[in-house]
Amino acid sequence: MPIASLTLEIEIPHAQSLKDRRQVVRSIKDRLRHAFNLSIAELDRAEVWNRATIGIVAISNSTSYLSGQLREIDQAAHRIANGLGAQILDSWAEMLGEEREEIV
């Protein structure tokens, strides 16, 4: 059964404190979790206020479905981040399971 993972590197230029950073990260996580059936978590230790790394994982029987879903999640994450005054610096996806392949 394939498992897809998507990692997002986010820049939050207006963040002046850990609280500012946390508000943006929490908002992105909550909106993505609400819109898609996925697991999402912050991956870094919050040492830098204006950067964050978020990991997203989804599972399905269909590799093609997961591939399309990750593209939609990536596009939604870019829209959400831009609306919050942040930007996604980098994103990469990986398909795990029976067949290993890069999808984004």
C-alpha atoms as one frame of an Amber mdcrd trajectory, in Angstrom:
protein
   0.000   0.000   0.000   1.561   3.313  -1.037   2.190   6.105   1.436   2.851
   9.638   0.199   4.786  12.259   2.105   5.112  15.970   1.380   7.571  18.255
   3.148   7.168  22.035   3.101   9.850  24.587   3.980   8.102  27.821   4.967
   9.475  31.332   5.388   7.578  33.751   7.640   9.293  37.110   7.048   7.024
  39.130   9.352   7.521  36.860  12.388   9.035  38.845  15.261   8.562  36.156
  17.882   7.880  32.487  18.389   4.221  33.410  18.897   4.015  34.970  15.405
   5.615  31.871  13.903   3.327  29.524  15.816   0.186  31.367  14.624   1.137
  30.958  10.962   2.200  27.316  11.306  -0.907  26.387  13.287  -3.163  28.112
  10.756  -1.554  26.293   7.810  -1.787  22.949   9.602  -5.420  23.440  10.657
  -6.593  24.593   7.213  -4.858  21.729   5.392  -6.113  19.160   7.904  -9.657
  20.499   7.514  -9.556  20.482   3.684  -7.852  17.094   3.168  -7.792  13.721
   4.908  -4.133  13.723   5.998  -1.722  13.691   8.891   0.379  16.810   9.389
   3.053  17.815  11.880   5.721  20.419  12.423   9.126  18.778  11.920  11.650
  21.282  13.245  12.372  22.481  16.773  11.257  26.112  16.306  14.699  27.575
  16.920  14.338  30.134  14.128  11.287  32.417  14.247  10.983  33.086  10.535
  11.313  29.500   9.207   9.322  26.304   9.673   9.229  22.786   8.265   5.960
  20.896   7.996   5.526  17.216   7.128   2.365  15.810   5.569   1.491  12.138
   5.073  -1.403  10.463   3.252  -2.174   6.833   2.486  -4.348   5.197  -0.180
  -4.633   2.089  -2.333  -3.949   4.143  -5.455  -0.577   5.688  -6.278  -2.143
   7.912  -8.933  -4.752   9.193  -6.457  -2.041  10.028  -3.923   0.023  11.787
  -6.555  -2.905  13.996  -7.506  -3.823  14.622  -3.892  -0.286  15.766  -3.027
  -0.336  18.213  -5.929  -3.623  19.643  -4.644  -2.269  19.847  -1.088   0.884
  21.597  -2.323  -1.156  24.154  -4.290  -3.474  24.754  -1.316  -0.492  25.175
   1.024   0.983  27.825  -1.282  -2.339  29.715  -1.365  -2.787  29.521   2.412
   0.804  30.593   3.139   0.548  33.557   0.751  -2.692  34.631   2.434  -0.924
  34.608   5.801   2.030  36.694   4.582   4.352  33.676   4.414   5.794  31.801
   1.485   6.782  28.239   0.766  10.458  28.214  -0.124  10.624  24.559  -1.088
   8.391  21.520  -1.202   9.166  17.951  -2.077   7.124  14.784  -2.173   7.993
  11.137  -1.991   6.007   7.960  -2.501   6.815   5.159  -0.053   5.638   1.587
  -0.051   5.777  -1.126  -2.648   7.217   1.149  -5.341   9.483   4.047  -4.426
   9.304   7.013  -6.764   9.462  10.819  -6.685   6.151  12.449  -7.647   6.485
  16.238  -7.425
